[in-house]
Amino acid sequence: MLGLTFLGLVAALGVRLGAPLCLSQQLSLPGDYILGGLFPLGSAEDTGLGDRMQPNATMCTRLSVPGLLWALAVMMAVEEINNASTLLPGLHLGYDLFDTCSEPVVAMKPSLVFMAKAGSRSIGAYCDYTQYQPRVLAVIGPHSSEVALVTGKFFSFFLMPQVRPLPTSHPPAHLRSPSVRSHLRLQVSYGATTDRLSNRETFPSFFRTVPSDRVQATAMVELLRELRWNWVAAVGSDDEYGRQGLSLFSSLANAKGICIAYEGLMPLPRAGGPRLGSVQSLLHQVNHSSVQVVVVFSSAHATYSLFSYTIHYKLSPKVWVASEAWLTSSLVMMLPGMERVGTVLGFLHQGAEMPEFRSYVQTRLAQAAEPAYCASLEAGRLGLEEHVVRPRCPQCDRASPENVTDGLLYHQTFAAYAAVYSVAHALHKALLCNSSGCPTQEPVRPWQLLENMYNMSFRAYNRTLQFDTSGNVDLAYDLKLWVWRDQMPMLRTVGSFNGSLELQFSNMIWHTPGNQEPVSQCSRQCREGQVRRVKGFHSCCYDCVDCKAGSYQRHPDDALCSKCDQDQWSPDRSTRCFPRRPRFLAWGEPAVLGLLLLLGIVLGLVLLVLGLFTWHRDSPLVQAAGGPRACFGLACLGLVCLSVLLFPGRPSTASCMGQQLLLHLPLTGCLSTLFLQAAEIFVGSELPPSWTNWLHSRLRGPWAWLVVLLAMLAEAALCSWYLAVFPPMVITNWHVLPTEALVHCRVSSWISFGVVHATNAMLAFLCFLGTFLVQSRPGRYNGARGLTFAMLAYFITWVSYIPLFANVHMVSHPPVQMGTILFCVLGILATFHLPKCYLLLWRPDLNTPEFFLGGGPSDARGQGSSGVGEETQGKNK
């Protein structure tokens, strides 16, 4: 559509295609203040700089259309300012535009011309340049970072600052002196983006109307992060733009966890064909790897060589993240076979659309074909071309109009246009202009503009821009995607970056089958609850390792699992910790319910036996069993049973201390009564008759109760010592259970715990010794056998308790103790008391003094020996 429009215009104006133009003569314009311009009007491929042996003139013969369009944008801005009555009323700007061929050595000659004294070809040498008036007020350009580094230092080489610029609206302190600022020449670039130019110490007079490469590199890194591409290759051209851009990208990518699998620099193409050097092997390595994304921070010519090689060797399609220098280059876009390289996307800084620029260019081209107009320009030339710099742009006069109009929408046109307006606004402030005019005063020197340029806000084509303290402007970026239409890519906006990235996924088109989003990762994304165990040198290559129970994954990029606090727990592959619930022997647990049922049975039996004994308290059987002492022993057994009620529920200091006290004191009372029974049997069976009556009197009555009291006092003293010196403590164990915190009573000293058991064990052992070897007598009830089995039941229960307690889980310690206590009581009941209940209820005929108290004539050893046991074989029923 653009080509048809222009062809119609050509026909209407009668311009014959191929006719010589006089565009080169339009590159200068006289005025009150002259703006110098450095533009890549020609290509450096045919300059032959490498073969030059003398410092002779260098000319470029191949036209660079974008450079010509940028120069036309400057010319358009100057004409708008001169025709307006608000910015510089009564004054006219002029321009003097030169070709750099994108080579620093070519740009030096026009730079010297700019530094020459006004109206002369000479550069004066002075001690004080305050009143020095050079040929130009400011320099627009250059476009290339490589050239800008040279010219930027040249225009400010007199100044060697030592202090960093201050973030204020005024210039740095070392630039405030007029004698210092007089050495500076203001330079505003429309395309040099290297971050080195932001250094105010080295380039104090450099400004630009495009963002620094740091912003573009940051946007690239954010794009890779958003699309989860952390395994990429990076290639740059071997020039200032590529080296610095690649270095910036690498440092920012590494800081964000993006790994660069392959990295290399491409030599710039020279005469004799493209040479990629080591990048050739890099491309083949990328082709056979899992890398699917390649970042290319390169100039257009180096990128052309890269893709020529890629297409020739039919390398696999990839995602190519383009830098701004080649994203819109027609040289790369029109390379045959580019549609097969994969997906191309990159960032392009936003500029203002200038629809009038199209008609302006067409008007200039039409004027350049008119002989009368060209003759008028010839008469007004400044006169330096032939003698100093030769013709400015001879290749411009051979330009093809349709080729020029094809690049009208080039994105940096607005940047060149805005550069002129920045200088005009600074001049407006320096001259103190108002709506009626600019007061007459001494001509403004270049150094006087600097104070107005720092942090200056200005408008260009209805858009407000502002320089920061580094001389940069803040412009947003559009993310552009190549979409192929008729062998030519169109730029589709699929996102934007203005400090943060926004993507339009619905507008993206990928080269992959099914339009699937490409994946470029060395290792798959770990699942939740997994951490990365890095293998090799790259942090993006790793194995996914599950976080074990008790640890968790704190962040997605963690390399180690984080331990939970001791009051927390976590399952395997967890991303968080959970609070531990306290665990203790609760009343509603099945084990507790079963033990409570057993407690009811045992306690019921104890109460039943106690009631039966109380009812038959005057019978020979109960009297032989000890009478009141037997009832006291049964009451103590009941208290022993009740001690198990201190084990369920949340432990406390009182319950922990009361468990052993309530167990051992009643048990001592019971065993002391049984000890007295055993002593009576032993005395009546094994000692001489002369001792029997005396000892019997001591084992009955008050003396017997004294023995019980002394035994209980001894046990009470041991329990008091145990509770005072080694008290059991309530502790919370965080480690024995995976998800809970075990709250239990901890024994402080197992030795002291054993000493407390020693009194009862000694009483039981004496009972066993006193009855084990006693012989039964004919016609008498064998009371020794019941006591022997009762003590055996006691010892079996507590000896079994030791290995069982040591081997079960700590959670089961309370129910084990409860069961041991109940079975101990049940054993004593079953072997000693229940047989007597059988005789009381079902064999009352045996409940006689002769059978239990030994009152018959067959008693050869005296009376008083008593016991509870089985019926002897000499007694008839």
DRENBA-451526 format. One record per residue (C-alpha): x, y, z; residue in three letters. Coordinates in steps of 0.05 Angstrom, whole numbers, plus 32768, in hexadecimal, padded with zeros to 4 digits. Layout:
XYZALA
...
***
This chain:
800080008000MET
803980308011LEU
805D80217FCFGLY
801D802D7FA6LEU
8011806F7FC9THR
805880877FBAPHE
805680707F72LEU
801780997F69GLY
803A80D57F86LEU
807680CB7F58VAL
804980C97F1CALA
802581087F31ALA
8065812F7F3BLEU
808581157EFBGLY
80C280F97F1FVAL
80E680C87EF3ARG
80FE808C7F1ALEU
814980887F19GLY
815680D27F0DALA
818D80F37F37PRO
817781197F74LEU
819681507F9DCYS
818881357FE2LEU
81D0813E7FF7SER
81C981897FEDGLN
818E818B801DGLN
81B881728057LEU
81CC81B8806CSER
81A481F6807ELEU
81BE82398097PRO
81A0825780D6GLY
81AD82808114ASP
81C282408139TYR
81DC82038114ILE
81CF81BC812ALEU
820381898114GLY
81EB81448100GLY
820E810180FBLEU
81E680CD80D4PHE
81F7808880B6PRO
81E4809E8070LEU
8211806B8050GLY
82268023805DSER
826D80168076ALA
82747FD48051GLU
82957FF48014ASP
82C080298036THR
82FF7FFE8036GLY
831680198079LEU
833E7FDB8086GLY
836A7FE68048ASP
837680308053ARG
83BF80448057MET
83B880908056GLN
838B80C0807CPRO
836480D1803EASN
831A80DE8036ALA
82E980A4803FTHR
82A880A18019MET
826D8072801FCYS
824980617FDETHR
821180347FF5ARG
81D380588010LEU
81B780488055SER
816E80598051VAL
8160805C809CPRO
8198808F80A5GLY
817B80BA806FLEU
813680B78090LEU
815380CC80D3TRP
8175810780B2ALA
8133811A8091LEU
8111811680D5ALA
8143814980F0VAL
8137817680B5MET
80EC817180C0MET
80F38183810AALA
811E81C080FAVAL
80EC81D880C6GLU
80B281D080F8GLU
80D881F8812DILE
80EA822F80FCASN
80A3823380E3ASN
808582358129ALA
808182748152SER
808382588199THR
80C4823281A5LEU
80F982618185LEU
80D3829D816BPRO
80FD82C9813EGLY
813682978139LEU
814682638105HIS
816A82218110LEU
8197820580DBGLY
81B781C180D3TYR
81F681A380B7ASP
81ED815880AELEU
82268127809DPHE
822F80DE808EASP
825480B180C0THR
825280708098CYS
8247805280DESER
8293805680E7GLU
82B5807F811EPRO
82EF809180F0VAL
82BF80AF80BDVAL
829880D480F3ALA
82D680F7810DMET
82DC812780D2LYS
8296814680D8PRO
82A181478124SER
82DE81738118LEU
82B5819F80EAVAL
828181A88121PHE
82B881BE8151MET
82D481F18121ALA
82C9823A8130LYS
828B82588111ALA
829A826F80CAGLY
82DD824B80C9SER
82FD820880BDARG
832C820F80F9SER
832781F88141ILE
8344822B8170GLY
8370821981ABALA
835F824381E8TYR
836882408233CYS
83208256823EASP
82E98240820ETYR
82B282678230THR
82AA829781F5GLN
82BB826481BFTYR
8284825D818CGLN
828A821D8163PRO
826982108120ARG
822E81EA813EVAL
820681F3817ELEU
81F881A98189ALA
820181678166VAL
81C881388155ILE
81E280F18153GLY
820380C48145PRO
81D880868140HIS
820C8051814ESER
822580438195SER
826A80348178GLU
826E80798159VAL
824D809C8193ALA
8282808381C4LEU
82B880A58199VAL
829380E6818ATHR
827880EB81D1GLY
82BE80EA81EDLYS
82D7811981B8PHE
82A3814D81C7PHE
82B3814B8211SER
82FB81358212PHE
831181748237PHE
82EA815F8275LEU
82FF812682A4MET
82CA812582DBPRO
82D68104831DGLN
82918109833EVAL
825380E2832AARG
8217810C8313PRO
81E781208349LEU
819D810E8342PRO
81858156833FTHR
81698184830CSER
81AC81A78305HIS
81EB818F82E2PRO
8221816D830CPRO
824D819A8336ALA
828A8190830AHIS
826281AB82CELEU
824881EB82EEARG
8287821482E0SER
8282823A829DPRO
82CC822E8291SER
82C081E38295VAL
827E81E1826FARG
829C820A8237SER
82C381CD8220HIS
828481A48217LEU
825E819A81D6ARG
8216818481DELEU
8206814281BCGLN
81C1812381B5VAL
81BE80DD8197SER
818080BD817ATYR
819980758177GLY
81D8806881A1ALA
81BF803C81DATHR
81FD801F81FBTHR
81F980268246ASP
82408041824AARG
82278084822FLEU
81FE808D826ESER
823F809B8294ASN
823E80E582A4ARG
828780E582B7GLU
829E80CF8272THR
826580EC8248PHE
824C8129826DPRO
822F814B822ESER
820E810D8210PHE
81C38107820DPHE
819580D881E6ARG
814C80D181D4THR
814C808581D8VAL
8151805A8217PRO
81918038822CSER
819F7FF0821AASP
81987FDF8263ARG
814D7FEA825EVAL
81487FBD8220GLN
81737F878241ALA
81467F8A827FTHR
81097F828253ALA
81287F458231MET
81377F248274VAL
80F07F31828CGLU
80D57F12824CLEU
80FF7ED38257LEU
80E87ECE829FARG
809F7ED8828DGLU
80A27EA08259LEU
80CD7E748287ARG
81077E718255TRP
81427E688283ASN
81717E418255TRP
81857E6E821BVAL
81BE7E8081ECALA
81D77EC781E3ALA
81FC7EE481A8VAL
82157F2B819CGLY
82397F508166SER
82837F5E8172ASP
827A7FA98178ASP
826A7FD981B0GLU
821F7FCF81A9TYR
82237F8381A9GLY
82597F7A81DEARG
82397FAB820FGLN
81F27F928202GLY
82077F4A820ALEU
822C7F59824ASER
81F07F7E8266LEU
81C07F478254PHE
81ED7F118271SER
81F57F3482B4SER
81AA7F4382BALEU
81977EFC82A4ALA
81C57EDB82D6ASN
81AA7F07830DALA
81637EEE82FDLYS
81757EA482FAGLY
81787E9E82AEILE
81B17E738295CYS
81D67E828255ILE
81E97E3F8238ALA
82117E5B81FETYR
822E7EA081F4GLU
82577EBE81BCGLY
826A7EFC8193LEU
82627F018148MET
82987F258121PRO
827F7F5F80F7LEU
82787F4D80ADPRO
82AE7F688082ARG
82C17F648038ALA
82C97F1C8022GLY
82887F01803FGLY
826B7EF58084PRO
82977ED280B7ARG
82767EBB80F7LEU
82B47E9C8117GLY
82A57E768157SER
825B7E868152VAL
82557E50811CGLN
82657E19814ESER
82387E3C8181LEU
81FD7E398151LEU
82087DEF8144HIS
820C7DE2818FGLN
81CB7E08819AVAL
81AC7DE18161ASN
81B97D9F8183HIS
81A87DB581CASER
81687DC281F0SER
81727E0D81E8VAL
81367E2981C2GLN
81417E7481CDVAL
817B7E9E81B2VAL
81847EE681C7VAL
81A77F0E8190VAL
81C27F5281A6PHE
81E27F668165SER
81E57F98812DSER
81BD7F8B80EEALA
81F87F7880C2HIS
82137F4580F4ALA
81CD7F2980FDTHR
81C77F2280B1TYR
82067EF780B1SER
81EB7ECD80EBLEU
81A97EBD80C9PHE
81CA7EB28086SER
81F37E7A80A6TYR
81B67E5F80CCTHR
818C7E5B808DILE
81C47E3F8062HIS
81D07E048092TYR
81867DFB80A0LYS
818D7DFF80EBLEU
81507DF18116SER
811E7E298121PRO
81267E4E8163LYS
81097E898187VAL
81357EC68178TRP
81307EFF81A9VAL
81467F3B8181ALA
81687F7B8197SER
814D7FBC817EGLU
81867FC6814CALA
816F7F8F811DTRP
81277F818130LEU
810D7FB080F9THR
81487FAB80CASER
81317FA08082SER
81757F818075LEU
81647F4880A4VAL
811A7F468096MET
81237F3D804BMET
81577F068051LEU
813E7ECA8028PRO
81297E918055GLY
811F7EBB8094MET
80D97E9F809CGLU
80F97E5C80ADARG
81267E7280E6VAL
80ED7E6F811AGLY
80CD7EA58145THR
80EB7EEB8148VAL
80D57F1C817DLEU
80F67F5781A0GLY
80EB7F9A81C1PHE
80E27FDC819CLEU
80E0801D81C1HIS
80A0804381B9GLN
80A180838191GLY
806C80B38178ALA
804B80A78136GLU
805980E08105MET
802A80DA80CAPRO
8042811D80ADGLU
8088810080A4PHE
807080D78069ARG
805A81148042SER
8098813A8058TYR
80C68105803BVAL
809E81027FFBGLN
80A3814D7FF5THR
80EE814C7FFFARG
80F781167FCCLEU
80CD813D7F9AALA
80F5817C7FA7GLN
813681567F9EALA
812181457F57ALA
8113818D7F43GLU
815081AE7F20PRO
813C81F57F35ALA
813881E27F7ETYR
817A81BE7F7BCYS
819B81FB7F5AALA
818382277F93SER
81A281F87FC5LEU
81E481F87FA0GLU
81E882447FA7ALA
81DD82417FF3GLY
820F820B8006ARG
823B82178042LEU
827982098019GLY
829D81D58044LEU
828C8197801CGLU
82BE81987FE3GLU
82F881B3800CHIS
82F0818D804DVAL
82BF8154804FVAL
82B081478006ARG
826781407FF0PRO
823B812F802CARG
821380F58010CYS
821D80E77FC5PRO
81F880A57FCDGLN
81BA80CC7FE4CYS
81B580EC7F9FASP
81AF80A67F81ARG
817980907FB1ALA
813D806B7F96SER
80FE808E7FAFPRO
80D8804D7FBBGLU
811180327FE5ASN
811080708011VAL
80C5806E801CTHR
80C680248030ASP
80E780378072GLY
80BB80728085LEU
80A0805080C4LEU
80E5804080E0TYR
80E08044812BHIS
811A8073813AGLN
810080AB810ETHR
80DD80CA814APHE
811D80C58174ALA
814380F08140ALA
81098120813CTYR
810581278189ALA
81508133818EALA
814881758167VAL
810F818B8195TYR
8139817D81D3SER
816F81AD81BBVAL
813B81E081A7ALA
811A81DE81ECHIS
815E81E6820EALA
816E822181E0LEU
8129823F81F0HIS
813B823E823ALYS
818182588230ALA
816982938206LEU
812F82A18237LEU
80FE82A081FDCYS
80B482AF8205ASN
807882B181D8SER
808C82F481BBSER
80D482E481ACGLY
811982D781C6CYS
813E831281E7PRO
817B832B81C2THR
81BA831481E4GLN
81FD82F481D8GLU
81FA82B481AEPRO
81F1827681D8VAL
822E824981DEARG
822681FD81DFPRO
823A81F78227TRP
82018225823CGLN
81CE81F28225LEU
81E681BD8255LEU
81C881DB8293GLU
818481DB8272ASN
818A81948257MET
8192816F8299TYR
814F815282AEASN
812D817E827AMET
80E6816D8265SER
80D2817E821EPHE
809C816E81EBARG
80A5815081A7ALA
806A8140817BTYR
8038814481B4ASN
8061811681E0ARG
8085812A821FTHR
80CC81118229LEU
80FD811E8262GLN
814881148269PHE
815F80F482A9ASP
81A2810382CCTHR
81C480D1829DSER
81AB80F3825EGLY
817980BC824DASN
812E80BF8240VAL
80FC808F825CASP
80D6806D8223LEU
80AC802F8227ALA
80B87FF381FATYR
80887FCB81CFASP
80947F8081C6LEU
80927F72817CLYS
80887F2E815BLEU
80987F1E8113TRP
805A7F0680EFVAL
80677EF080A7TRP
803B7F0B806FARG
804F7EFF8027ASP
80997EF18034GLN
80A07F30805EMET
80977F3380AAPRO
80687F6480CAMET
80727F7E8110LEU
803A7F6A8140ARG
80387F878186THR
80327F4E81B9VAL
80457F7281F9GLY
80657FAF8218SER
809A7FC1824CPHE
809A7FFF8277ASN
80BC7FE982B6GLY
80917FAA82B6SER
80817F79827FLEU
803B7F6E8263GLU
802F7F37822FLEU
7FF67F2A81FFGLN
7FF97EDF81F9PHE
7FBD7EDC81CBSER
7FE37F028195ASN
80217ED68196MET
80317EA6815EILE
80677E728167TRP
808D7E488134HIS
807F7E08815ATHR
804C7DD38145PRO
80077DE4815FGLY
801F7E2A8172ASN
80397E0F81B3GLN
80627E3E81DEGLU
80AB7E2981D7PRO
80CE7E0D8214VAL
81177E1F8220SER
812D7E008261GLN
81687DD58274CYS
813E7DB182A8SER
80F47DAB82B1ARG
80D17DD682E5GLN
80D27DB48328CYS
80907DA38346ARG
80777DC08387GLU
809E7DA783C2GLY
80DD7D998399GLN
811F7DBF839AVAL
81557DC58366ARG
81967D9F836DARG
81C37DC2833BVAL
81EE7D96830FLYS
82287DB582E9GLY
82387DFF82E4PHE
81F37E1A82D1HIS
81BF7E268306SER
81887E1782D3CYS
81A07DCE82CCCYS
818A7DA78308TYR
81677D6A8323ASP
81267D718349CYS
812B7D558390VAL
80EF7D4A83BDASP
80EE7D6D8400CYS
80E97D398436LYS
80B97D3A8470ALA
80CC7D7184A1GLY
80E57D9F846ASER
80C37DC88434TYR
80D07DF183F5GLN
80D07E3A8409ARG
80D97E5983C4HIS
80D27E3B837EPRO
811D7E46836FASP
81387E2983B0ASP
81737DFB83ACALA
816A7DDF83F2LEU
812D7DCB8419CYS
811E7DF78456SER
81167DD58499LYS
80D57DDE84BECYS
80D77DFA8504ASP
80D47DC8853CGLN
808B7DD8854AASP
80797DCC8501GLN
80767D9184D1TRP
80707D848487SER
80637D48845BPRO
808F7D348421ASP
80917D6783E7ARG
80727D9E840FSER
80737DE98402THR
80617DFD8449ARG
80647DE58490CYS
80297DD684BDPHE
80247DE08508PRO
802D7DA08531ARG
7FF17D8B855BARG
80007D7585A2PRO
7FFB7D2985ABARG
7FEE7D0685ECPHE
7FC57CCB8605LEU
7F807CE785FAALA
7F437CCC861FTRP
7F1E7CB985E0GLY
7F557C8E85C0GLU
7F447C4485B6PRO
7F7E7C2E85E2ALA
7F677C5A861BVAL
7F1F7C418614LEU
7F377BF98616GLY
7F627C078654LEU
7F297C2B8675LEU
7EFD7BEF8669LEU
7F337BC38688LEU
7F377BF586C2LEU
7EED7BEE86CDGLY
7EF27BA386CFILE
7F2E7BA186FEVAL
7F137BD7872BLEU
7ED07BB5872CGLY
7EF17B748742LEU
7F187B988778VAL
7ED97BB88793LEU
7EB47B76878ELEU
7EE97B5287B5VAL
7EEE7B8B87E7LEU
7EA37B8987F1GLY
7EA27B3E87F8LEU
7EDA7B40882BPHE
7EB87B768851THR
7E777B4F8852TRP
7E9C7B11886BHIS
7ECD7B368897ARG
7EC27B0888D3ASP
7EC87AC788ABSER
7F057A9B88B5PRO
7F1A7AA4886CLEU
7F1C7AF18871VAL
7F3E7AED88B5GLN
7F717ABD889AALA
7F7D7AED885FALA
7F8F7B248890GLY
7F4B7B4188A1GLY
7F4E7B8D88A0PRO
7F937B8B8880ARG
7F767B648846ALA
7F417B99883CCYS
7F767BD08840PHE
7F9F7BAC880BGLY
7F637BA787DDLEU
7F557BF287E7ALA
7F9E7BFF87D4CYS
7F957BD58795LEU
7F597C008784GLY
7F847C3F878BLEU
7FB97C1F875FVAL
7F847C14872ACYS
7F6E7C5D872FLEU
7FB57C758723SER
7FAE7C6386D9VAL
7F7D7C9D86D2LEU
7FB87CCD86D7LEU
7FD57CB58695PHE
7FA07CCA8662PRO
7F977D138650GLY
7FC97D4A8645ARG
80037D418675PRO
80107D7486AASER
80447D7B86E1THR
80127D648715ALA
7FFB7D2786EESER
80437D1386DECYS
80577D168727MET
80177CF58740GLY
801C7CB98711GLN
80557C988737GLN
803F7CAF877CLEU
7FF87C948774LEU
80137C528758LEU
804A7C418789HIS
802E7C5587CDLEU
7FED7C2C87C7PRO
80147BF287A7LEU
80447BF487E3THR
80087BF18812GLY
7FEC7BB487EECYS
802F7B9087E9LEU
803E7B9E8833SER
7FFD7B7A8847THR
80107B40881BLEU
80557B40883APHE
80367B38887FLEU
800D7AFC8864GLN
804C7ADD8848ALA
80717AE9888AALA
803A7AC688B2GLU
803C7A8A8883ILE
80887A868886PHE
80897A8C88D2VAL
80547A5788DBGLY
80747A2788ABSER
80BF7A2F88AFGLU
80D17A4988F5LEU
80D47A228937PRO
80947A218960PRO
80B67A488998SER
80BB7A84896ATRP
80787A7E8949THR
804A7A9A897EASN
80777AD5898CTRP
807E7AE78943LEU
80357ADD8935HIS
80257B11896ASER
80537B428947ARG
80377B348902LEU
7FF07B448918ARG
7FCF7B7E8939GLY
7FF07BC2893FPRO
80347BA7892DTRP
801C7B9188EAALA
7FFF7BD688DBTRP
80427BF388F0LEU
80657BCA88BAVAL
80337BE38886VAL
803E7C2A889DLEU
808A7C25889CLEU
80897C078856ALA
805C7C3E883CMET
80867C73885FLEU
80C57C57883FALA
80A47C5987FBGLU
80897C9F8807ALA
80D07CB68818ALA
80EB7C9887D7LEU
80B37CB887AECYS
80C07CFB87CFSER
810A7CF687C0TRP
80FB7CE18778TYR
80C97D1A876DLEU
80F77D4E878EALA
81397D3B876EVAL
81257D1C872CPHE
80DF7D34871EPRO
80BE7D1D86DEPRO
80B47D5686ADMET
80807D668679VAL
80A47D6D8637ILE
80907D7685EFTHR
80B67D4985C0ASN
80B67D668579TRP
80DB7D2D8557HIS
80BC7CEA8567VAL
807C7CF5853FLEU
807B7D0D84F7PRO
80407D3D84FCTHR
80327D468546GLU
80567D5D8585ALA
80577D2885BALEU
80487D4485FFVAL
805C7D118635HIS
807B7D088679CYS
80C57CFC8676ARG
80E97CD586ACVAL
81257CFF86C2SER
814C7CC486DESER
813E7C7B86D1TRP
816A7C66870BILE
81417C8E873DSER
81027C73871BPHE
811C7C2C8728GLY
812C7C3D8771VAL
80E37C52877CVAL
80CF7C0D8762HIS
81017BEB8790ALA
80D67BEC87CFTHR
809C7BC987AEASN
80CB7B99878BALA
80ED7B8887CDMET
80AA7B7B87F0LEU
80947B4F87B6ALA
80D57B2987B7PHE
80D17B1C8802LEU
808A7B0387F9CYS
80A17AD487C3PHE
80DB7AB987EDLEU
80AE7AAF882AGLY
807B7A858805THR
80A07A6387CDPHE
80BE7A2987F6LEU
80867A228829VAL
806979DB882AGLN
801E79D1882CSER
7FFF79AD8867ARG
7FCA79778866PRO
7F8579918878GLY
7F9979DA8870ARG
7F8D7A0E883ATYR
7FCE7A1D8815ASN
7FD47A68881CGLY
801D7A6B8805ALA
800E7A5687BEARG
7FDF7A9287B2GLY
80137AC387CALEU
80497AA287A0THR
801F7AA98760PHE
800C7AF08772ALA
80557B048777MET
80657AE08737LEU
802D7B078715ALA
804B7B478731TYR
80917B378718PHE
807B7B1E86D4ILE
80527B5D86C9THR
80897B8E86DBTRP
80C37B6886BCVAL
809B7B64867BSER
808E7BAE8680TYR
80D97BC08679ILE
80E77BA58632PRO
80A17BB7861BLEU
80AA7BFF8632PHE
80EF7C048613ALA
80D97BEB85CFASN
80967C0B85C2VAL
808F7C5085A5HIS
80917C8985D5MET
80487C9885C5VAL
80357C5485E2SER
805A7C5D8625HIS
801D7C76864CPRO
7FEE7C3D8636PRO
80257C0A8644VAL
802C7C24868BGLN
7FE17C248694MET
7FDB7BDD867CGLY
80157BC686A8THR
7FF57BE386E6ILE
7FB17BC486D8LEU
7FCD7B8086C7PHE
7FF77B828707CYS
7FB87B8F8730VAL
7F927B5A8709LEU
7FC97B278715GLY
7FC87B318760ILE
7F7D7B2E8761LEU
7F797AEF8736ALA
7FAE7AC8875CTHR
7FA17ADE87A4PHE
7F5C7AFB87AFHIS
7F2D7ADC877CLEU
7F397A948795PRO
7F217AAA87DALYS
7EE37AC987BBCYS
7ED57A86879ATYR
7ED87A6487DELEU
7EAD7A9987FELEU
7E777A9487CALEU
7E777A4C87B2TRP
7E9A7A2487E9ARG
7E817A41882BPRO
7E8979FD884BASP
7ED47A078849LEU
7ED07A4A886CASN
7EE27A2C88B0THR
7F167A3C88E4PRO
7F3579F788DDGLU
7F4079FF8893PHE
7F5A7A478894PHE
7F727A5588DBLEU
7F8C7A0F88EDGLY
7F607A05892AGLY
7F5A79B88924GLY
7F8379808946PRO
7FAA79748908SER
7FCD79B68912ASP
801179A0892BALA
803579E38928ARG
80037A0F894AGLY
7FCD7A3E8933GLN
7FCD7A7C890EGLY
7FEB7A6888CCSER
7FBC7A818898SER
7FBB7A8B884DGLY
7F927A8A8810VAL
7FA07A5487DDGLY
7F867A1587C1GLU
7F6579DD87E6GLU
7F9579A787FETHR
7F8E795F87E7GLN
7F817944882EGLY
7F40796B8836LYS
7EFE794B8820ASN
7EC879768803LYS
***
